[in-house]
Amino acid sequence: MPRNLHVESIPDAVSDLEVEIVERKGIGHPDSLIDGACESVSIALSKYYLDKFGVIFHHNVDKGLLVGGKSKAIFGGGKVIDPIYILVAGRATDVVPFNGKEERVPVEKISKEAISDYLKGTMRFLDPKKDVRMETMIRQGSPDLISVFLRTKEMPVANDTSVGVGFAPLSPTERTVLDIEQLLNSRKFKKRYPEVGEDVKVMGLRVKNKLTVTVAAAMVSGQIPDASHYDSVLGDVRNEVQNLLAKGTLDATLRLNSGDDPKRGSYYLTVTGTSAEQGDDGNTGRGNRVNGVISPMRQYSMEATAGKNPVNHTGKLFNAVAILAADRIVKEVKGVREAYVRILSRIGSPIDQPLIASAAVVIEKGRTFAQIRPEVQSVLDESLAGIRDVTNLILESKIVLF
């Protein structure tokens, strides 16, 4: 069956706008932590289903809440007084008819272990046993969905009417904001500067060719004996970021931990490296979009991708497919400067047959819409034809979802 494909030309790239705003919430930000918790549960359940039954069963665990705790951070030490509270809720198959009997799936155990492992792998100074109280409210989904997921030879049908949006390439502003956070949270950087926590938030404002970057980096109190050491480390961090900025093409200004007030003895100190310990809350889907940044000047979907099942929930799959297709269009179609892909599902329809798959492209001078349209349409068609391959990419964490 032919797919409903659409291609159009749009006049301006985001870099042509006079003002551009871009945000990146680091891996230790409360919104990122709860995204990661939900996604870790989905991946763990998927792998359990595959190992035990050879197929991924229905689950959606994309409703997550992180309630900030209470801590007392002081130079040279500190402690978490009230733990961070994490709740992951949703639906999952917990009883499976298998080999003539009903097999129970330990959903709660799998989920809590996945969340704990994720936190330990993400936060160096956060102890999930002491600093976090976690709860899951994951109920059994509709029994008739089990048979849907057993039809492995058939194309899965969309379990929701959802929109996925992706764009490429990242603008210089977006790339810079993302690079700063990834620098500060890289293993190499943490080895040199263990004082810097994982809760790093980066905000970029470009006005014409001038870029102002504001970075808030939670500092780990136990690694910093006094204010002098704090200032020294912050100076080193500032130099590292400025070196990165100097490699770009924009005239950049940096503001680092601008909320500090040394005269009042106020510094961005945390015990565990995240503001979540100090009452900062998080919600699944409020953080970075599928390519890792928040870009309000762009077209994008508000779907929460983390925690949705990777088999037929188009709120997840279509965002992933859209970003992959947009990237292919820019790399493979000569003359396309920028691409957006928008895909809309209809519940009950095969996931490779969306209601529409639409691409909007910014064309470079010297090329015409007539020249690029067939190639763009071909990429859209091929991307949808291979949509089932995206499930494995998600399980292998090869696609940035937040």
C-alpha positions as CSV (number, residue, x, y, z in Angstrom):
1,M,0.0,0.0,0.0
2,P,1.5,3.4,-0.9
3,R,2.2,5.6,2.0
4,N,0.8,9.1,2.5
5,L,4.0,11.1,2.0
6,H,4.4,14.9,1.8
7,V,7.3,17.2,1.1
8,E,7.4,21.0,1.1
9,S,9.9,23.8,1.0
10,I,10.2,26.4,3.8
11,P,12.2,29.6,3.5
12,D,14.4,30.0,6.6
13,A,16.7,27.9,8.7
14,V,16.8,28.5,12.4
15,S,20.3,30.0,12.1
16,D,18.8,32.8,9.9
17,L,16.6,34.0,12.8
18,E,17.9,37.0,14.7
19,V,17.2,35.4,18.1
20,E,17.6,31.8,19.0
21,I,17.2,30.2,22.5
22,V,18.4,26.7,23.3
23,E,18.4,24.8,26.6
24,R,20.0,21.5,27.7
25,K,19.2,19.8,31.0
26,G,22.1,17.7,32.1
27,I,22.0,14.1,33.0
28,G,21.7,14.9,36.8
29,H,18.8,17.4,36.4
30,P,15.6,16.2,38.1
31,D,13.7,16.1,34.8
32,S,16.5,14.1,33.2
33,L,16.7,11.7,36.1
34,I,13.0,10.8,36.0
35,D,13.2,10.5,32.2
36,G,16.1,8.1,32.7
37,A,14.3,6.2,35.4
38,C,11.2,5.6,33.2
39,E,13.3,4.6,30.2
40,S,15.4,2.3,32.2
41,V,12.3,0.4,33.4
42,S,11.0,0.1,29.8
43,I,14.4,-1.3,28.6
44,A,14.6,-3.7,31.5
45,L,11.1,-5.0,31.0
46,S,11.7,-5.3,27.2
47,K,14.9,-7.3,27.7
48,Y,13.2,-9.6,30.3
49,Y,10.3,-10.3,28.0
50,L,12.7,-11.0,25.1
51,D,14.9,-13.3,27.2
52,K,12.0,-15.2,28.8
53,F,9.4,-15.3,26.0
54,G,11.1,-14.2,22.8
55,V,8.9,-11.2,22.3
56,I,8.4,-7.7,23.9
57,F,5.0,-7.5,25.6
58,H,2.8,-4.5,26.1
59,H,4.0,-1.9,28.6
60,N,4.0,1.9,29.0
61,V,5.7,3.3,32.0
62,D,6.0,6.9,30.9
63,K,4.3,8.5,33.9
64,G,7.1,9.5,36.3
65,L,7.4,11.9,39.2
66,L,10.5,12.9,41.1
67,V,9.9,14.8,44.4
68,G,12.9,16.7,45.6
69,G,14.4,15.8,49.0
70,K,16.0,17.9,51.6
71,S,19.8,18.2,52.3
72,K,22.3,20.2,54.2
73,A,25.4,20.8,52.0
74,I,28.4,22.4,53.7
75,F,32.0,22.8,52.6
76,G,33.8,19.5,53.2
77,G,30.7,17.5,53.8
78,G,27.0,17.5,54.3
79,K,24.1,15.0,54.3
80,V,20.8,14.2,52.7
81,I,18.2,14.7,55.4
82,D,15.0,13.6,53.5
83,P,15.5,11.3,50.6
84,I,14.5,12.0,47.0
85,Y,11.2,10.3,46.1
86,I,10.8,8.7,42.7
87,L,7.5,7.2,41.4
88,V,7.2,5.4,38.1
89,A,3.6,4.5,37.1
90,G,2.0,2.9,34.1
91,R,1.0,-0.4,32.7
92,A,2.9,-3.6,32.0
93,T,2.1,-7.2,31.2
94,D,2.7,-9.2,34.4
95,V,1.0,-12.5,33.5
96,V,1.9,-14.3,30.3
97,P,0.3,-17.6,29.0
98,F,3.4,-19.6,28.1
99,N,4.0,-23.3,27.5
100,G,0.5,-24.2,28.7
101,K,0.6,-22.3,31.9
102,E,0.6,-18.7,33.3
103,E,4.0,-17.2,33.9
104,R,4.2,-14.3,36.3
105,V,6.6,-11.4,35.5
106,P,8.2,-9.7,38.6
107,V,7.5,-6.2,37.3
108,E,8.1,-4.4,40.5
109,K,11.4,-6.1,41.2
110,I,12.6,-5.6,37.6
111,S,11.6,-1.9,37.7
112,K,13.2,-1.0,41.0
113,E,16.4,-2.7,40.1
114,A,16.5,-0.9,36.8
115,I,15.9,2.5,38.4
116,S,18.6,1.8,41.1
117,D,21.1,0.7,38.4
118,Y,20.4,3.7,36.3
119,L,20.9,6.1,39.2
120,K,24.2,4.3,40.2
121,G,25.4,4.5,36.7
122,T,24.5,8.2,36.3
123,M,25.2,9.8,39.7
124,R,28.6,9.3,41.3
125,F,27.7,10.5,44.8
126,L,24.0,9.5,45.0
127,D,23.3,6.3,46.9
128,P,20.0,4.9,45.8
129,K,19.6,2.9,49.0
130,K,20.1,5.8,51.4
131,D,19.3,8.9,49.3
132,V,16.3,7.8,47.3
133,R,12.9,6.3,48.2
134,M,11.4,4.7,45.1
135,E,7.9,3.4,44.4
136,T,6.3,1.8,41.4
137,M,2.6,1.8,40.6
138,I,2.6,-0.3,37.4
139,R,-0.6,-2.2,36.8
140,Q,-1.6,-5.0,34.4
141,G,-2.6,-3.7,31.0
142,S,-5.6,-4.9,29.0
143,P,-5.3,-8.8,28.5
144,D,-6.2,-8.6,24.9
145,L,-3.0,-6.7,24.2
146,I,-0.9,-9.8,24.8
147,S,-2.2,-11.4,21.6
148,V,-1.4,-8.2,19.6
149,F,2.3,-8.4,20.7
150,L,2.5,-12.1,19.8
151,R,1.9,-11.4,16.1
152,T,5.6,-10.9,15.5
153,K,5.3,-11.6,11.8
154,E,2.8,-8.8,11.3
155,M,3.5,-5.1,11.3
156,P,2.5,-3.8,14.7
157,V,-0.5,-1.4,14.8
158,A,-0.2,2.0,16.5
159,N,-1.5,1.9,20.0
160,D,-2.1,5.7,20.1
161,T,-2.8,8.6,17.8
162,S,0.5,10.5,18.2
163,V,2.8,12.9,16.5
164,G,6.6,12.5,16.2
165,V,8.8,15.4,15.0
166,G,12.6,15.5,14.2
167,F,14.9,18.0,12.7
168,A,18.5,18.1,11.5
169,P,21.1,19.4,11.6
170,L,21.7,21.0,15.0
171,S,22.4,24.7,14.6
172,P,25.7,26.1,15.9
173,T,23.9,27.4,19.0
174,E,22.3,24.0,19.7
175,R,25.5,22.2,19.1
176,T,27.4,24.5,21.4
177,V,24.8,24.1,24.2
178,L,24.9,20.3,23.9
179,D,28.7,20.1,23.7
180,I,29.1,22.2,26.9
181,E,26.9,19.8,29.0
182,Q,28.5,16.7,27.5
183,L,31.9,18.2,28.2
184,L,31.1,18.9,31.9
185,N,29.5,15.4,32.3
186,S,32.2,13.4,30.4
187,R,34.2,10.8,32.3
188,K,37.4,12.5,31.4
189,F,36.2,15.8,32.9
190,K,34.8,14.2,36.1
191,K,38.2,12.5,36.6
192,R,39.9,15.9,36.5
193,Y,37.2,17.8,38.3
194,P,35.3,15.4,40.7
195,E,33.9,18.5,42.4
196,V,31.4,19.2,39.6
197,G,28.1,17.4,39.9
198,E,26.0,15.9,37.2
199,D,23.2,18.4,37.5
200,V,24.5,20.8,34.8
201,K,22.0,23.1,33.1
202,V,23.0,25.1,30.0
203,M,21.0,27.9,28.4
204,G,22.1,29.6,25.2
205,L,20.8,32.9,23.8
206,R,22.0,33.9,20.4
207,V,21.2,37.4,19.2
208,K,22.5,37.7,15.6
209,N,26.1,36.5,16.0
210,K,26.5,37.1,19.7
211,L,25.9,34.1,22.0
212,T,25.4,34.3,25.7
213,V,25.7,31.0,27.6
214,T,24.5,30.6,31.2
215,V,25.7,27.5,32.9
216,A,24.5,26.3,36.3
217,A,26.7,23.5,37.6
218,A,25.8,21.8,40.9
219,M,29.0,21.4,43.0
220,V,29.7,18.4,45.3
221,S,30.2,19.7,48.8
222,G,32.2,16.7,50.1
223,Q,34.8,17.4,47.4
224,I,35.3,21.1,48.2
225,P,36.9,22.0,51.6
226,D,36.3,25.7,51.5
227,A,35.2,28.7,49.4
228,S,38.7,29.2,48.0
229,H,38.7,25.8,46.6
230,Y,35.2,26.3,45.2
231,D,36.4,29.5,43.4
232,S,39.5,27.8,42.1
233,V,37.5,24.9,40.6
234,L,35.0,27.2,39.1
235,G,37.8,29.2,37.5
236,D,39.1,26.0,35.9
237,V,35.7,25.0,34.7
238,R,35.2,28.5,33.2
239,N,38.5,28.1,31.3
240,E,37.5,24.7,30.0
241,V,34.1,26.0,28.7
242,Q,35.7,29.1,27.2
243,N,38.2,27.0,25.3
244,L,35.3,25.1,23.9
245,L,33.5,28.3,23.0
246,A,36.6,29.7,21.3
247,K,36.5,26.9,18.8
248,G,33.0,28.0,17.5
249,T,32.1,30.7,15.1
250,L,29.9,32.8,17.4
251,D,31.0,35.7,19.6
252,A,30.4,34.0,23.0
253,T,30.0,35.3,26.5
254,L,29.9,32.9,29.5
255,R,28.1,33.2,32.8
256,L,28.9,30.3,35.3
257,N,26.9,29.8,38.5
258,S,25.7,33.3,38.4
259,G,23.3,32.7,41.3
260,D,26.3,32.5,43.7
261,D,26.5,35.3,46.3
262,P,29.9,35.0,48.1
263,K,29.2,38.0,50.3
264,R,26.2,36.1,51.8
265,G,28.1,32.8,51.8
266,S,25.7,31.4,49.2
267,Y,27.2,28.9,46.8
268,Y,25.7,26.2,44.5
269,L,26.6,23.3,46.8
270,T,25.0,19.9,46.8
271,V,25.8,16.7,48.7
272,T,25.1,14.3,45.7
273,G,25.5,16.5,42.7
274,T,21.9,17.2,41.9
275,S,19.4,19.9,42.9
276,A,16.9,17.0,43.3
277,E,18.2,16.6,46.9
278,Q,17.2,20.2,47.7
279,G,13.5,20.2,46.7
280,D,13.8,20.5,43.0
281,D,11.2,18.3,41.4
282,G,11.1,16.5,38.0
283,N,8.4,15.1,35.6
284,T,8.8,12.7,32.8
285,G,8.6,14.6,29.4
286,R,9.5,18.0,30.8
287,G,13.1,17.8,29.9
288,N,15.1,17.5,26.7
289,R,13.4,16.5,23.4
290,V,14.5,13.5,21.3
291,N,17.8,15.0,20.1
292,G,18.9,16.1,23.5
293,V,18.1,19.8,23.6
294,I,15.1,22.1,24.1
295,S,14.7,24.4,21.1
296,P,11.6,26.6,21.3
297,M,12.3,28.1,17.9
298,R,12.0,24.7,16.3
299,Q,9.1,22.4,15.3
300,Y,9.0,19.5,17.8
301,S,6.7,17.1,19.6
302,M,5.6,17.4,23.2
303,E,5.4,13.6,23.5
304,A,7.2,12.1,26.5
305,T,9.3,9.4,24.8
306,A,10.9,7.9,27.9
307,G,9.1,4.8,29.2
308,K,6.8,4.2,26.3
309,N,7.1,0.7,24.8
310,P,9.5,0.5,21.8
311,V,7.3,-1.8,19.7
312,N,4.1,0.1,18.8
313,H,3.8,3.3,20.8
314,T,4.1,5.9,18.1
315,G,4.7,8.6,20.6
316,K,8.1,7.1,21.0
317,L,8.8,5.4,17.7
318,F,7.7,8.2,15.4
319,N,9.9,10.7,17.3
320,A,12.9,8.4,16.8
321,V,12.1,7.7,13.2
322,A,11.6,11.4,12.5
323,I,15.0,12.3,13.9
324,L,16.7,9.5,11.9
325,A,14.9,10.5,8.7
326,A,15.7,14.2,9.1
327,D,19.4,13.4,9.6
328,R,19.4,11.2,6.5
329,I,17.7,13.8,4.4
330,V,20.4,16.4,5.3
331,K,23.3,14.0,4.8
332,E,22.1,12.2,1.6
333,V,20.0,14.8,-0.4
334,K,22.3,17.3,-2.0
335,G,21.1,20.9,-1.6
336,V,19.1,20.4,1.6
337,R,20.3,22.8,4.3
338,E,17.8,21.9,7.0
339,A,15.1,19.3,7.4
340,Y,12.0,18.7,9.6
341,V,10.1,15.5,9.6
342,R,6.6,15.3,11.0
343,I,4.8,11.9,11.3
344,L,1.3,11.4,12.6
345,S,-0.1,8.0,13.5
346,R,-3.7,6.8,13.8
347,I,-4.6,4.3,16.5
348,G,-5.2,0.9,15.0
349,S,-3.3,1.5,11.8
350,P,0.0,-0.3,10.9
351,I,3.0,1.7,12.3
352,D,4.6,1.8,8.8
353,Q,1.4,3.4,7.4
354,P,1.0,6.7,9.2
355,L,-1.8,9.2,8.5
356,I,0.9,11.4,7.1
357,A,4.7,11.5,6.9
358,S,5.7,15.1,6.0
359,A,9.1,16.7,5.4
360,A,9.8,20.4,5.3
361,V,13.1,21.4,3.9
362,V,15.2,24.5,3.6
363,I,16.9,24.4,0.2
364,E,20.4,25.8,-0.6
365,K,20.8,28.3,-3.4
366,G,21.4,26.6,-6.7
367,R,19.0,23.7,-6.1
368,T,15.3,23.6,-6.8
369,F,12.4,21.9,-4.9
370,A,11.7,19.8,-8.0
371,Q,15.2,18.4,-7.9
372,I,15.2,17.4,-4.2
373,R,11.6,16.4,-3.7
374,P,11.8,12.8,-5.1
375,E,14.9,12.0,-3.0
376,V,13.4,13.4,0.2
377,Q,10.2,11.4,-0.4
378,S,12.3,8.3,-1.0
379,V,14.1,8.7,2.4
380,L,10.7,9.1,4.1
381,D,9.4,5.9,2.5
382,E,12.6,3.9,3.3
383,S,12.5,5.2,6.9
384,L,9.0,4.0,7.5
385,A,9.7,0.7,5.8
386,G,12.5,0.0,8.2
387,I,10.6,1.2,11.3
388,R,10.8,-2.1,13.1
389,D,14.6,-1.8,13.2
390,V,14.3,1.2,15.4
391,T,13.1,-0.9,18.3
392,N,16.6,-2.5,18.6
393,L,18.3,0.9,18.3
394,I,16.2,2.1,21.3
395,L,17.0,-1.0,23.4
396,E,20.7,-0.6,22.7
397,S,20.4,3.1,23.7
398,K,21.7,4.2,20.2
399,I,19.1,6.9,19.9
400,V,19.0,10.0,22.1
401,L,15.5,10.2,23.6
402,F,16.0,13.0,26.1
